[in-house]
Amino acid sequence: MSRHVVETDSEASTVALGASVGRSLAAGTVVLLDGELGAGKTAFVRGMAAGLGASEEDVSSPTFTLVQEYRGRIPLLHADLYRIDGAEADDLGLDELGRDGVVAVEWGAKLARPPAGAIEILIEDLGGDRRRITIDRPDRGSRAIAAGAGPATD
């Protein structure tokens, strides 16, 4: 497992970090995002969509639809588990839905059984537009993710 901690100072830099992560992803990847309401999870996913070749303008929080799909070089399935409980979340079969794409799951901690090999991202609000974003990846190939997005630490 590798861990990178990046501080962003604007919504644009949070989106840019998401785009960097998106460019590094392959089909079948699951990304679990957590953080308080308003922390920037959807902004991060907008960046991921751009990094995967989809339109970031199409990305909105799927709180009421549960799952939205964005088409890019690799499809991105965007799920929001805020309004459902853990048992319902596990029954969605998100890991199976995303075999040919990437699955981004807001409120991923609600999954009682997170998919093996999932990337875990925690976004913490530091006040104003500043965020601390912790990225835990199961592999060591994540050093490029933090490039250009602010100071990173292991």
Secondary structure, DSSP 8 states (H G I E B T S, - for coil): -EEEEEEESSHHHHHHHHHHHHHT--TT-EEEEE-STTSSHHHHHHHHHHHTTS-GGG----TTTSEEEE-SSS-EEEEE-TTS-HHHHHHT-HHHHTTTSEEEEETGGG-SS--TT-EEEEEEEEETTEEEEEEEESSSTTGGGGTTSS-EE-
